[in-house]
Amino acid sequence: MVSELFTAIHNIMPVWTVSRAAGVTSYLLLFVSVVTGMSAHYHFMKPRTKARINLVHQSTGWFGLLFGMVHGLVLTFSTYENFSIWDVLIPFISKSNPILIGIGILSLYIMILLIVTSDYMKALGHKTWKAIHFLAFPAFIGVFIHSVMLGPDAHYPFMMFLYASTAMITIAALILRISIRPPKKTVRPTEQRAARHTG
């Protein structure tokens, strides 16, 4: 009965097609989440614009995680290549491409960590929270390597262009994020004299 159900599911939605589609979707959503996460902190943006970008950042992060989980878990239904639930949950134990699959699993766990801690800046402290969220870059790099090296569609010109362009945009956004800093506050002479008197 169970095997017949799996066969019916496979006939309606081929496992590898679903997994590939979910994987590419997850990659694109993570890309948008990473880029908007950096863009939401530019000092010259209006608060309303920052709020909208931050909403996109959080939404794409959640949906990217969801599609990433579908990408891995659906492989346990595959009749072409056997994947156990542990193969898609525990890094580097899969018999098929253990390193690349392990990198993808670790990247997924980093995404979970980022999403879980996203609303706990006050509890964690700004420095700790910021250090944790810098893991978004290793996660994106991991997903990029996993997708390019393991994706069956990565050799097609369109997919090569997609991966190359998203990587370059992410690097450019990171450079801008590092180089564009809020202006330092200048203390007026009158404020300096007032500070001396009060001190």
N, C-alpha and C positions, 0 to 999 in steps of 0.2 A: 504493500500500500504506500509506504513512504517512498520507495524507489520510483513507483509510478507517478507520485506527486512531483518528485524532483524532475522526472522526465518531461512531464507536462509543463512545468515551469521553464525548463530548458528550451522546449519547443516554442513556447510563446515569446520568451525573452532570452535569447542566447546569452549564457553567463559571461562570456568574454566580451561580447558587445556592450552589455550593461556595465561591466567592470571598467572597460576602456572609457566609455562615455562618462561615467562617474568620476574616474580618475582625472580626465582632462578638465571636467567642470570644477572639481576640487582645486586643481592647480590654478585655474583662472581666478577663482574666488579668493584663494589665498594671496595671489598676486595683487588683486584689488585691495584686499584687506591690509596688506603690508604697505602699499603705496599711500593709501588714504590715511593709514595710521601715522605715517610721517608727515603728510600734508596737513593734518588737522592741527598741528602745533606751530605753524608759521605765525609769528607775532603780528604780521600786517593784516591778517584776515579778521573779518568782523566776527563777533561771537556767534551770530546766527549761522554764518557760513561754516564756522568750526563745528557747531552742533550738528549740522547736516552731514558734513564729511565724517564726523565721528559716528553718526548713525549708520552710514554706509560701511564704515570700517568694522563696526561690531556685527552688523547683519551678515556681511560677506564672510567674516570669521566663523560665525555659527554655521552658516550653510556650507562653507568650505569644509568644516569638520564633519558635518553630516554626510556630504558626498564622499569624503575620504573614508569614512567608516563603511559606507555602502560599497565603495570600490574594493575594499579588502574582504569584508564579510561575505559578499556575494560569491567569492571564489570558492567558498566551502561547498557550493552547489555544483561545482564543475565536475563533469564526467570525463573531460579530456585530460585534466591533470589533477591529481588528488592533493587537496589542501585541507588539512584539519583546522579546527578552530584555533588550536595552539600555534599553527604555522602563521596565522594572520594576527595573532595577539602578542606573541613572544618574539622579539627580534633575533635574527641570525640563526634560527633553528630549522628554517625551511630547507628541504632538500634541493629545491629549485631556486637558483640565484639567491642564496642566503644573505649575501652582503647587501645587494641592492634592495631586496625586500625588507631587510632589517633597517636600512636607512629610511625607507618609507614609513615603517612602523614607528621608529623613534621620532620622526618628524610629526606624525599624527599625535603622539603623546605630548610633544612640546606644544602643539596647538591646543590640546586639552588643558594643559597647565596655564597657558596664556589666557584662555577664556575663563577658566575658574577663578583666576586671580585678578581679572580685569576690573572688578568692582570693589577690590579690597586695598586700594591705594593708602587710605588712612590707617588701616590696621597693619599693613606691612611696612609703611613708611615710604616716602617718595623714592629714596635711593634704591631700596630693595626692590620695589615695584618696577622701577625703571630698568634695573639690571635684569630682572626676570623677563621683561618685555623686549629687551634686546635679543632674546633668544628667537624672536620672530625671524631674524635674518638667517641664523643657522637652519631653522625649520624650512625656510623658503629654499635655501641652497640644497638641503636634503631632498626636498620634493622635486626640485629642478633636476638633480642628478638621477633620482629614481625615475622620473618621467622620461628624460632624454636617453638614459642608458637601457631602460627596461621597456619603455613604451613601444608597442608593435607598430605604431603609426609615426614614430619620431623621424623616420627616414624620408617621409613625404615632404616635398618642398614647403607646403603650407604650414605644416607642423614645425618644421625647422625654423621658418620665419617667425612663427608664433613664440617659440621658446627663446629665440635670439632677441626678439623685440621686447618681450616681457623682462628678460634678464637685464637688458640695457636700460630700460625705463626704471627698473628697481635700483640699479647702480646710480643712475642720474639723480633719482629722488633721494637716495642716501647721501650723495655728495652735497646736494642742496640743503638737506636737513642739517648736515654738519657745518656747512659754511654760512648759512643764514641764521644768525643769532640775534636775539632781541637787543636793542641798543641799551648801553649802560646808562643808568640814571645819573644825571649830573646834579650835584648839590650846589645850590646857589649860595653866594657869599653871605647873604642875610641869614640863610638857614644855618650856615656854619657858625656865625657869630651867636645865633640863638642857642645852638647846641653847646657852645663853650660856656655861655652864661648859665645854662641849666645844669651843666656838668659841674 
